[in-house]
Amino acid sequence: FKTLAAALTAAGLVQTLKGAGPFTVFAPTDDAFKKLPAGTVEGLLKDIPKLTQILTYHVVPGAVMSSDITGPMSPATVQGGTLKIDPSHGVKVNDATVVTPDIKCDNGVIHVIDTVLLPS
């Protein structure tokens, strides 16, 4: 999660995510960031408002465990948009697949995903 950590630091969101929560974070892997077009990550690191919008789109208020996802859901994100979660064939979040669910944290849960989520 080196790329995600660098992005969170650049956007000043580390302390926010260490807050009381609870939060559900859909955390893209480094390989997920590599799927973005060349130069995208570098460009986002220079455009903090846009970077913040993308990163907060990966966060849902409350702790949503995989066992809570019993059917399609559309939770609101901290960014203000909604995610499309579909558990019918594994768990999909928009176009991303959850590759590691339910990493419990003091203030919520992390689900590792294989694709960066982009708000519309």
trRosetta pair geometry for C-beta under 8 A, 3 or more apart (Angstrom, degrees):
i j d omega theta_ij theta_ji phi_ij phi_ji
1 4 4.5 -49 -170 47 87 117
1 5 5.5 95 125 -29 88 96
1 27 6.2 -21 -116 170 127 123
1 29 7.0 -86 -83 -129 64 46
1 30 6.8 -144 -92 -44 20 83
2 5 5.8 -56 -145 37 28 111
2 6 6.3 27 156 -18 64 107
2 30 5.7 25 40 -88 89 123
3 6 5.8 -55 -148 37 31 110
3 7 6.3 29 154 -19 65 108
3 28 7.7 -52 86 101 115 103
3 30 5.0 130 2 -119 111 72
3 33 4.2 -102 120 17 162 166
3 41 6.3 -63 -156 -140 120 145
4 7 5.7 -57 -146 38 31 111
4 8 6.2 31 156 -19 66 107
4 27 5.9 49 -148 -162 169 89
4 28 6.0 162 -75 65 117 77
4 30 7.7 -110 -8 -72 86 60
4 33 7.4 -155 -51 -46 70 129
5 8 5.8 -54 -145 37 29 110
5 9 6.3 30 155 -18 63 107
6 9 5.8 -56 -150 37 30 112
6 10 6.2 30 154 -20 65 108
6 45 7.3 -24 138 -105 106 125
7 10 5.7 -53 -145 37 31 111
7 11 6.2 17 159 -8 65 111
7 41 7.5 -94 -76 -153 114 93
7 44 7.0 0 -127 116 111 122
7 45 6.9 -108 -107 -88 70 84
7 51 6.0 -152 -163 -170 95 116
7 55 6.0 177 136 -80 114 125
8 11 6.1 -63 -143 45 27 102
8 13 4.7 -95 -157 69 76 101
8 14 5.2 102 138 -69 107 73
8 17 6.8 -43 -156 11 133 142
8 55 6.3 150 -92 -151 68 146
9 12 7.6 32 178 -71 30 32
9 14 5.7 24 -90 -39 59 125
10 45 5.2 -81 -154 -142 170 80
10 48 6.6 -142 145 -107 90 91
10 51 6.4 -38 102 136 114 162
11 48 5.8 155 -113 -155 64 83
11 51 4.9 -146 -78 115 113 110
11 52 4.6 155 -156 -82 121 76
11 55 5.5 -168 38 22 168 152
12 15 7.5 -28 174 27 68 100
12 16 7.7 73 128 -11 68 112
12 48 7.8 38 5 -164 101 126
12 52 7.9 -14 49 -94 86 115
13 16 4.9 -58 -158 42 62 120
13 17 5.8 53 148 -18 88 105
13 52 6.9 155 -55 -125 120 82
13 55 5.8 -166 8 124 166 143
13 56 7.3 -154 -116 -67 144 84
14 17 6.2 -66 -153 41 27 102
14 18 6.4 20 152 -15 64 111
15 18 5.5 -59 -145 40 34 111
15 19 7.0 62 148 -50 61 86
16 19 5.6 -30 -169 -13 37 120
17 23 6.4 -89 -141 49 74 166
17 25 6.9 44 -145 -77 124 140
17 59 7.3 -125 -102 -105 101 141
17 107 7.8 158 168 84 55 133
18 107 7.2 127 -166 18 31 149
19 107 6.7 143 89 -167 45 162
20 107 6.1 171 163 -130 21 121
21 63 7.3 63 154 -58 119 93
21 105 7.9 119 -27 96 171 110
21 106 7.9 139 28 105 137 66
21 107 3.2 133 10 170 136 97
21 108 4.5 -125 -171 -37 147 106
22 61 7.6 100 85 -178 62 55
22 62 5.7 36 85 -151 101 26
22 63 4.0 -46 150 -40 144 95
22 107 5.6 -175 -115 172 56 58
22 108 4.0 137 -172 -84 81 83
22 109 7.6 31 178 -2 115 76
23 59 5.5 -29 -166 -161 117 103
23 60 7.1 134 -166 70 63 47
23 61 6.6 -54 -110 -118 62 37
23 62 7.6 57 -112 44 23 22
23 63 7.3 39 64 -79 21 65
23 78 7.8 -9 -131 -49 110 130
23 107 6.1 31 18 127 91 95
23 108 3.9 -100 59 -30 55 168
23 109 7.8 -153 96 38 54 52
24 59 7.1 146 77 -158 53 51
24 60 4.3 -15 60 61 107 100
24 61 7.8 4 18 77 84 10
24 62 6.3 -11 -14 88 105 62
24 63 5.9 134 -65 -134 87 33
24 64 4.3 -9 -78 30 158 91
24 75 7.9 30 59 106 137 164
24 108 5.7 -141 -67 179 40 121
24 109 5.4 -5 -116 65 74 91
24 110 7.9 160 -163 -91 51 28
24 111 7.0 14 -178 0 95 105
25 58 6.1 38 -161 134 69 96
25 59 5.4 -15 -102 -103 72 77
25 108 6.8 102 -8 108 87 133
25 109 7.5 -169 28 96 70 46
25 110 4.8 -22 69 -111 100 76
25 111 7.4 179 89 28 50 64
26 58 4.7 -127 63 -162 84 82
26 59 7.7 -145 20 -69 73 34
26 60 7.7 57 -18 -7 98 101
26 83 7.5 133 -12 -117 152 159
26 93 5.4 -128 -130 109 153 169
26 96 7.0 118 169 87 128 149
26 98 7.6 -92 -135 -96 96 91
26 110 7.9 153 -93 -161 18 60
26 111 5.3 -22 -110 71 65 98
26 113 5.0 25 176 -16 95 133
26 117 6.3 52 97 -14 133 137
27 58 7.0 97 -81 166 38 134
27 110 5.1 5 -8 -166 127 110
27 111 7.1 162 20 76 78 41
27 112 5.4 -41 73 -107 95 57
27 113 6.7 152 68 19 38 80
28 32 3.6 -124 -171 89 101 146
28 33 6.0 118 125 -47 126 77
28 58 7.2 -95 -15 -114 92 145
28 96 7.4 -100 -96 -126 90 145
28 112 8.0 106 -119 -164 13 62
28 113 5.5 -44 -90 76 59 91
28 114 7.5 57 -140 -178 73 5
28 115 6.7 -80 -120 101 110 18
28 116 4.7 2 -89 -86 165 65
28 117 7.4 -157 -55 -1 116 73
29 32 4.7 114 52 -5 68 99
29 33 7.6 -131 99 1 47 81
29 99 7.4 -17 -30 44 129 142
29 112 6.2 51 -57 -175 93 105
29 113 7.5 -149 -9 82 79 43
29 114 6.4 -6 20 -114 115 49
30 33 5.8 -53 -158 35 39 110
30 34 6.6 42 145 -23 67 104
31 34 5.3 -51 -149 33 39 117
31 35 7.0 51 150 -31 63 94
31 114 7.0 -27 93 -151 108 75
32 35 5.9 -45 -163 16 36 115
32 96 7.3 23 -133 -125 131 117
32 113 6.5 67 -95 106 155 75
32 114 5.4 177 -84 175 102 31
32 115 5.2 -164 -143 -96 103 15
32 116 5.2 138 147 -40 104 70
33 36 5.9 -35 -171 7 48 114
33 41 5.6 54 179 -80 113 132
33 116 6.0 76 -92 -54 55 126
35 115 6.3 -55 65 -122 155 74
35 116 7.1 -173 64 9 105 94
36 40 3.9 -105 146 62 122 148
36 41 6.2 126 70 -42 140 83
36 116 6.0 -4 -59 30 112 141
37 40 5.0 104 64 -40 73 116
39 42 5.4 -64 -155 48 53 113
39 43 5.6 56 149 -26 81 108
40 43 5.7 -61 -149 38 27 111
40 44 6.3 25 156 -19 65 107
41 44 5.7 -55 -148 36 31 111
41 45 6.5 34 154 -22 64 104
42 45 5.8 -53 -151 31 31 113
42 46 7.0 20 152 -10 61 107
43 46 5.9 -66 -159 40 34 106
43 47 6.2 5 153 3 71 115
44 47 5.7 -71 -136 53 35 94
44 50 6.1 -117 -131 100 77 105
44 51 4.4 117 171 -87 92 94
44 54 6.7 -40 -144 27 137 147
45 51 6.6 81 -86 -84 31 148
47 50 4.2 8 127 32 117 117
47 51 6.0 143 89 -22 68 90
48 51 5.4 -54 -137 40 33 115
48 52 6.1 38 160 -24 66 104
49 52 5.8 -53 -148 33 28 113
49 53 6.6 32 153 -21 62 103
50 53 5.6 -50 -152 32 35 115
50 54 6.6 31 152 -16 66 104
51 54 5.9 -58 -151 37 32 108
51 55 6.2 24 156 -14 68 110
52 55 5.9 -57 -140 41 30 107
52 56 6.0 20 164 -11 67 111
53 56 6.4 -62 -141 42 22 102
53 57 6.5 33 153 -30 59 107
53 79 5.6 87 -161 -142 58 121
53 119 6.1 -92 155 27 101 138
54 57 5.6 -54 -156 25 30 118
54 58 7.5 29 149 -20 59 101
54 79 7.9 55 -75 -96 7 150
54 116 7.2 9 178 172 121 112
54 117 7.5 159 -167 87 76 68
54 118 6.4 -27 -125 -118 101 61
54 119 6.8 -141 -101 3 53 94
55 58 5.9 -55 -167 26 40 113
55 59 7.4 25 145 -13 66 109
56 59 5.5 -59 -153 35 49 113
56 77 6.5 126 139 147 70 107
56 78 4.3 -103 -173 92 96 104
56 79 3.9 137 103 -67 96 82
57 77 5.0 47 -144 139 43 164
57 78 7.8 -120 -67 57 21 74
57 79 4.1 -20 -71 6 63 154
57 81 5.8 8 -125 45 99 122
57 83 7.8 130 173 -70 79 96
57 117 5.5 -147 120 109 110 110
57 118 7.4 59 95 -150 160 16
57 119 4.5 -140 -100 -53 146 102
58 77 7.3 71 16 -147 13 130
58 117 5.5 149 -85 44 79 121
59 77 6.1 101 70 -165 53 87
59 78 4.3 -4 89 5 108 124
59 79 7.5 120 49 -21 85 83
60 64 6.1 -5 92 2 137 129
60 75 4.7 36 -140 125 135 137
60 76 7.1 126 -135 83 85 45
60 77 5.7 -71 -85 -109 66 58
60 78 7.2 -145 -92 -25 20 77
60 83 6.9 -77 -70 14 121 131
61 76 7.5 -4 23 86 101 91
61 78 6.5 118 -46 -76 83 81
62 108 7.7 119 131 -123 22 108
63 108 4.6 -164 -94 -139 90 66
63 109 4.9 99 -155 -4 89 104
64 68 5.1 -124 -159 74 68 139
64 69 6.9 69 167 -54 107 94
64 75 6.8 -106 -55 -50 157 162
64 109 6.8 -130 60 59 47 130
65 68 5.0 107 57 -6 69 102
65 69 7.9 -138 100 -6 46 84
65 101 7.8 89 -171 162 60 109
65 102 5.6 45 -150 -106 84 101
65 109 5.9 174 -87 -77 65 171
66 69 5.7 -54 -159 28 45 112
66 87 7.9 131 -167 -116 80 125
66 91 6.3 -116 -133 -43 100 153
66 98 7.3 173 -100 125 114 159
66 101 4.1 34 -52 171 134 149
66 102 5.3 -76 0 -44 106 108
66 111 7.2 125 -66 -104 93 122
69 73 6.4 -112 -130 8 82 128
69 85 5.9 -98 -135 145 126 131
69 87 4.7 145 135 -56 108 135
69 91 6.1 62 103 -120 157 123
70 87 7.1 -85 -148 50 7 152
71 87 6.9 -104 -106 40 12 111
72 84 7.4 -18 -163 -170 101 77
72 85 6.7 156 -155 86 51 62
72 86 5.2 -4 -106 -104 87 70
72 87 7.4 -152 -72 18 44 75
72 88 7.7 -8 -61 -31 88 103
73 85 4.7 -8 60 59 87 113
74 82 4.6 30 170 166 93 129
74 83 6.6 -179 -149 76 51 47
74 84 5.9 -9 -104 -100 85 55
74 85 7.2 -168 -77 19 35 79
75 82 6.6 169 88 -150 29 79
75 83 5.7 -3 58 45 79 99
75 85 6.9 23 8 -5 96 126
76 80 7.2 -26 -171 -153 100 25
76 81 7.5 167 -150 97 61 26
76 82 5.4 -49 -96 -94 50 79
77 80 6.7 -35 74 27 82 24
77 81 5.3 3 34 65 117 71
77 82 6.7 -178 -6 -101 85 24
77 83 6.1 92 -54 -30 107 97
77 119 7.8 -129 56 -91 149 112
79 119 5.9 -126 127 -70 149 144
81 119 4.6 176 -15 -135 158 109
81 120 6.8 144 -135 29 139 80
83 93 5.5 -16 180 -165 127 92
83 94 6.0 -91 -152 -38 80 93
83 117 7.0 -26 -113 -154 108 150
84 92 7.8 -13 110 113 86 95
84 93 7.3 141 75 -162 53 42
84 94 5.5 98 46 -86 90 53
85 91 6.8 -10 -168 -170 93 94
85 92 7.1 163 -152 86 44 55
85 93 5.4 -10 -101 -104 77 71
86 89 7.7 9 126 31 104 73
86 91 7.4 159 82 -153 45 48
86 92 4.7 -7 59 57 95 103
87 90 7.6 -118 -153 115 51 24
87 91 5.0 -14 -108 -101 73 77
87 92 7.8 -162 -76 23 29 66
89 92 7.3 26 67 -24 81 112
90 97 5.9 14 121 -153 138 104
90 98 6.8 -171 160 52 96 83
91 97 7.3 120 80 -160 56 58
91 98 4.1 -2 79 24 109 127
91 101 6.7 78 30 -80 144 127
91 111 7.5 -70 101 -170 141 143
92 95 7.3 -25 -173 -139 108 15
92 96 6.8 148 -160 78 63 44
92 97 5.8 -37 -103 -97 69 60
92 98 7.5 -137 -81 -3 21 81
93 96 4.9 -21 66 66 87 101
93 97 7.9 167 22 -92 74 12
93 98 6.4 81 -12 -52 106 91
93 111 7.5 124 -30 102 143 135
93 113 5.9 -72 47 -106 124 141
93 117 6.6 -54 124 -83 107 129
94 115 7.8 -122 89 94 101 122
94 117 5.4 120 32 -128 143 97
95 115 5.6 -71 101 104 88 160
95 117 8.0 158 42 -109 77 66
96 113 4.0 32 159 -180 135 124
96 114 5.8 165 -158 54 82 63
96 115 3.7 -149 -97 53 85 97
96 116 7.6 160 -78 24 128 9
96 117 6.0 -73 -12 -67 133 86
97 113 6.7 149 73 -150 35 73
97 114 5.1 1 55 25 87 119
97 115 7.3 79 14 2 64 104
98 101 5.2 47 154 -73 130 89
98 111 4.8 -41 -134 172 116 116
98 112 6.9 105 -161 71 64 51
98 113 5.7 -47 -97 -92 50 75
99 112 5.2 -61 64 103 89 100
99 113 6.7 136 6 -125 87 22
99 114 5.2 90 -35 -50 123 100
100 103 6.6 39 131 -42 107 109
100 111 7.1 176 90 -162 56 50
100 112 3.8 28 48 34 98 121
101 111 5.0 -5 -124 -125 60 95
101 112 7.8 -115 -61 30 29 72
102 109 6.0 -39 -132 -160 44 124
102 111 7.0 32 -29 -91 39 80
103 109 6.5 134 67 -166 51 66
103 110 4.1 -29 65 63 111 96
103 111 7.3 177 16 -76 87 31
103 112 7.1 62 -13 -30 129 93
104 109 5.7 -33 -104 -105 49 81
105 108 5.4 1 62 64 107 60
105 109 6.4 -177 18 -87 87 25
105 110 6.2 70 -27 -17 120 97
113 117 7.3 27 100 -37 159 99
